[in-house]
Amino acid sequence: MIQDATAQIGAKEYTAHGLRKNAAIALAEADCTVQQIMAITGHKTWREAMRYTQRREQKKLARQAIDKLEAATKVANARTEGQRGVG
């Protein structure tokens, strides 16, 4: 069924596993819960579905860390510029 459907849209290289994985990743990036991902993808175990939310969470935490670093750098640069103007 999947092979027929992907052939019809000119995407024969896609597999059922790949499509399911991409759906899980998209759902995780949309902030869906593990239970919601499992409901859509049909994963039977929490562990398997968690794989996708952990990936999303890592990206989210990394973005937050970079934002904090950039904010701290701006503050440090502003202090440095202020000290130069005082002397």
One Martini backbone bead per residue (centre of mass of N, CA, C, O) as a GRO file, in nm:
protein
   87
    1MET     BB    1   0.060   0.062  -0.023
    2ILE     BB    2   0.300   0.255   0.009
    3GLN     BB    3   0.429   0.203  -0.266
    4ASP     BB    4   0.189   0.302  -0.431
    5ALA     BB    5   0.170   0.590  -0.314
    6THR     BB    6   0.466   0.681  -0.377
    7ALA     BB    7   0.450   0.629  -0.682
    8GLN     BB    8   0.219   0.838  -0.744
    9ILE     BB    9   0.424   1.084  -0.629
   10GLY     BB   10   0.734   1.017  -0.698
   11ALA     BB   11   0.839   0.840  -0.407
   12LYS     BB   12   0.990   0.548  -0.397
   13GLU     BB   13   1.219   0.592  -0.167
   14TYR     BB   14   1.003   0.564   0.032
   15THR     BB   15   0.919   0.452   0.353
   16ALA     BB   16   0.738   0.363   0.615
   17HIS     BB   17   0.953   0.425   0.826
   18GLY     BB   18   1.029   0.712   0.726
   19LEU     BB   19   0.746   0.836   0.748
   20ARG     BB   20   0.708   0.783   1.048
   21LYS     BB   21   0.954   0.936   1.147
   22ASN     BB   22   0.879   1.214   1.025
   23ALA     BB   23   0.617   1.240   1.181
   24ALA     BB   24   0.737   1.230   1.466
   25ILE     BB   25   0.919   1.477   1.435
   26ALA     BB   26   0.700   1.683   1.362
   27LEU     BB   27   0.536   1.645   1.622
   28ALA     BB   28   0.762   1.720   1.820
   29GLU     BB   29   0.813   2.010   1.693
   30ALA     BB   30   0.496   2.073   1.775
   31ASP     BB   31   0.471   1.979   2.086
   32CYS     BB   32   0.405   1.697   2.121
   33THR     BB   33   0.331   1.437   2.286
   34VAL     BB   34   0.395   1.117   2.331
   35GLN     BB   35   0.100   1.025   2.315
   36GLN     BB   36   0.038   1.167   2.047
   37ILE     BB   37   0.247   1.026   1.876
   38MET     BB   38   0.142   0.737   1.928
   39ALA     BB   39  -0.143   0.786   1.805
   40ILE     BB   40  -0.032   0.838   1.513
   41THR     BB   41   0.211   0.614   1.469
   42GLY     BB   42   0.179   0.341   1.663
   43HIS     BB   43   0.341   0.327   1.894
   44LYS     BB   44   0.392   0.103   2.175
   45THR     BB   45   0.635   0.258   2.300
   46TRP     BB   46   0.769   0.502   2.487
   47ARG     BB   47   1.066   0.487   2.405
   48GLU     BB   48   1.033   0.528   2.101
   49ALA     BB   49   0.887   0.809   2.117
   50MET     BB   50   1.108   0.958   2.290
   51ARG     BB   51   1.324   0.994   2.074
   52TYR     BB   52   1.181   1.249   1.945
   53THR     BB   53   1.154   1.437   2.195
   54GLN     BB   54   1.455   1.452   2.266
   55ARG     BB   55   1.546   1.592   2.011
   56ARG     BB   56   1.372   1.842   2.049
   57GLU     BB   57   1.475   1.919   2.332
   58GLN     BB   58   1.767   1.967   2.252
   59LYS     BB   59   1.714   2.201   2.057
   60LYS     BB   60   1.570   2.384   2.261
   61LEU     BB   61   1.804   2.402   2.468
   62ALA     BB   62   2.013   2.513   2.274
   63ARG     BB   63   1.864   2.774   2.204
   64GLN     BB   64   1.850   2.883   2.493
   65ALA     BB   65   2.156   2.894   2.540
   66ILE     BB   66   2.224   3.091   2.312
   67ASP     BB   67   2.043   3.322   2.408
   68LYS     BB   68   2.192   3.361   2.678
   69LEU     BB   69   2.472   3.416   2.563
   70GLU     BB   70   2.393   3.665   2.396
   71ALA     BB   71   2.288   3.833   2.635
   72ALA     BB   72   2.552   3.829   2.803
   73THR     BB   73   2.729   3.961   2.587
   74LYS     BB   74   2.578   4.229   2.572
   75VAL     BB   75   2.626   4.309   2.866
   76ALA     BB   76   2.935   4.299   2.861
   77ASN     BB   77   2.970   4.505   2.630
   78ALA     BB   78   2.825   4.740   2.770
   79ARG     BB   79   3.019   4.761   3.009
   80THR     BB   80   3.277   4.810   2.848
   81GLU     BB   81   3.175   5.070   2.709
   82GLY     BB   82   3.114   5.225   2.973
   83GLN     BB   83   3.408   5.222   3.084
   84ARG     BB   84   3.538   5.379   2.852
   85GLY     BB   85   3.361   5.648   2.893
   86VAL     BB   86   3.461   5.726   3.186
   87GLY     BB   87   3.790   5.772   3.139
   0.00000   0.00000   0.00000
